[in-house]
Amino acid sequence: MSLLLLLLMTMVPQENLEFPHPEFVLKCYPETVMPGDMLYFTIVAKNPHAKSIYITDSFILCTNDIQIRLKDSENQTQRLLFEGPALDFSRFLQPAEIKSGDSRVIAVAAINVLPLEDLKKPFWEKHLENLSSSGTKFSFCATLTPYLSVDEYGTDCDGGLTFTLETPLVMKPRQEKEMALIRKCYDETPKELFPTPYGRREPQRKIPSAKRLRLPNIIVKGEKVPQSQFALSDNHYPAYPNAPETWQGWKELEENLTPSTMRDEIRFTRILIQYCDTEDEGVLKELKDWFADMNEVQRSVLVKRTRNQSKMYEAVKEFDTALLEWEKEHLRNKGLIE
């Protein structure tokens, strides 16, 4: 798997002196995926102006703050939705300053390409049948709707602008035995355990199955706990009832998959389960060594998911370099960083 980052910068108009706009940079990893893979991405806002600019302090992924789509060569698109609760989000707008020449991370996230529950959607059925062995070309698109302010108090905000970033993405076929495993996972998952699209006009997010999130199906120190304590709620590769119950079962699954970010997610989940079950310091070393060699975008996303396991976070927090400001404050309050 290539370690090249695909980088695309979107230039924005700069003639509006009241609301000088940032430039946005989208970084994605990997550049080539297979069905079921996780795509990791970061978005950075840069200030090219001679004075400070102010932007939303945080972006909520399961709203229209950031909309993700995959576009094919015929300009047909498929929305990729994050999971989140069935409620309307409100926020206190606290603009964050970006000084002249500085940059600010505004999003660090991952999304399945393709989500297991979308396997039978027409867009995916068409492309899965016709994936080229040399790779089929798509565009990964992120549309941002930031709030821009003239000052740090947010006294005058412009929230009506949108910025679309695109970067090329190639999808290659997965081995047939692995596609058979994906189809088996889909067929054997009760449909009420899949998330439900939510939104009045166009779905903004998926509502996770409350039942699945509570199901105790992973054995740790002799007791069953929900898989949601270890893996992303919106990653169903695999989820109940297809997930192994023990870390040994996760390791066997990991070892039987082609190198890919789908396998990386399974390895990461196995490491979390194994350490919680055994408290083996060697598992922490494995995690740290793996992170040291990992692509920076993927590492930025995965290190965030160790924060609920303090011993694991202590082992790898040196790699947590793409922190949002509110995340820094949260980690300081927990005593995990200074």
HELIX and SHEET records of a PDB file:
HELIX    1   1 LEU A  116  ASP A  118  5                                   3    
HELIX    2   2 PRO A  122  GLU A  129  1                                   8    
HELIX    3   3 GLU A  176  GLU A  188  1                                  13    
HELIX    4   4 LYS A  191  LEU A  193  5                                   3    
HELIX    5   5 ALA A  210  ARG A  214  1                                   5    
HELIX    6   6 GLN A  227  GLN A  229  5                                   3    
HELIX    7   7 TRP A  247  GLU A  255  1                                   9    
HELIX    8   8 THR A  261  THR A  278  1                                  18    
HELIX    9   9 GLU A  281  ALA A  292  1                                  12    
HELIX   10  10 GLU A  296  LYS A  304  1                                   9    
HELIX   11  11 SER A  310  VAL A  316  1                                   7    
HELIX   12  12 LYS A  317  PHE A  319  5                                   3    
HELIX   13  13 GLU A  325  ASN A  333  1                                   9    
SHEET    1   A 4 LEU A   6  THR A  10  0                                        
SHEET    2   A 4 GLU A  23  TYR A  29 -1                                        
SHEET    3   A 4 ASP A  37  LYS A  46 -1                                        
SHEET    4   A 4 SER A 103  VAL A 113 -1                                        
SHEET    1   B 5 THR A  32  VAL A  33  0                                        
SHEET    2   B 5 PHE A 163  MET A 171  1                                        
SHEET    3   B 5 THR A 136  LEU A 144 -1                                        
SHEET    4   B 5 ILE A  66  LYS A  71 -1                                        
SHEET    5   B 5 THR A  77  LEU A  80 -1                                        
SHEET    1   C 4 ALA A  96  ILE A  98  0                                        
SHEET    2   C 4 ILE A  53  ILE A  55 -1                                        
SHEET    3   C 4 LEU A 148  SER A 149 -1                                        
SHEET    4   C 4 CYS A 157  ASP A 158 -1                                        
SHEET    1   D 2 THR A 196  TYR A 198  0                                        
SHEET    2   D 2 ARG A 205  ILE A 207 -1                                        
SHEET    1   E 2 PRO A 216  VAL A 220  0                                        
SHEET    2   E 2 GLU A 223  PRO A 226 -1                                        
END                                                                             
